[in-house]
Amino acid sequence: MTDKKDWTDKGIEDSVEGKTKDLTGKIKDAAGGLTGDSSLQAEGKIDQLKGKAQDAVGKVERKLGEKADADNE
């Protein structure tokens, strides 16, 4: 992945997947809290952290794409 389009596309993909994991984690966390299932709640918190990390990676990838675009002008 060396050109802007590749980095940007990968960044968007990672951000969407990350936000999806974060949302899934929030749902699991809430469901675990409501049902008293601490294991499900913990799994939800872990999914939220993974999702936030993946979204952050996506943001960096998009910035790299923007930088590559600016360098090519």
N, C-alpha and C positions, 0 to 999 in steps of 0.2 A: 504494500500500500504506500505509494509514493505521491500520487497526485491528489489534489483537493477533493475530487469527487469520491474517491475511495475512502479517505479519512472522514469526510462528512457523512457519507452513507453509513459507515460503520459506527460513527458517533451517534447518529440518529437511532440506529438499530439498538445499540447498547442502552441508550437513554430510555427508549420505549420499554425494553425488556426489564430494565432496572426499576422503572416506575411501576410496572406490572408486578414485579416481585415485592416491592414495597407495599403496594395495595393489598396483595394477597396476604402478606405478613400482618398487616393491620387487621384484616378480617379474621385471620387465625388467632391473633392476640385477643381480639374482642370476644370471639367465640369461646376461647379457652377461659377467659375471665367470667363470662356468663355461665358457663357450665361447670366451672371449678376445675377444669382440666389444665393443670399447671404445665404439663408436657406440651400441649398444643399451644399454650400461651408463650412458652419459651421458644418453640419452633417459629411462631409468628414474629417474635422479636428478632430472631436470627435472620429470618427472611427479609425483614425490614432493613437490617444492617447491610445484608448482601445487595438488596435493591438499591439502597442509597449509594453504595460503593460503585455499583455498575453504572448508575446514572452519572456519577462523578467522572468515571472513565469516559463515558460517552461525551460529556461536556469538553473534556480535554481533547478528545479526538476531533471534535468539531472545531475547536480552536486551532488545532494543527492544520486542519483543512483550510480554515480562513487564512492562516499564515502562509500556507503553500500557495494559495490563490494570490495573495498580495505580493509574494516574491516573484510570481510568474508574470506580473503586470509590467 
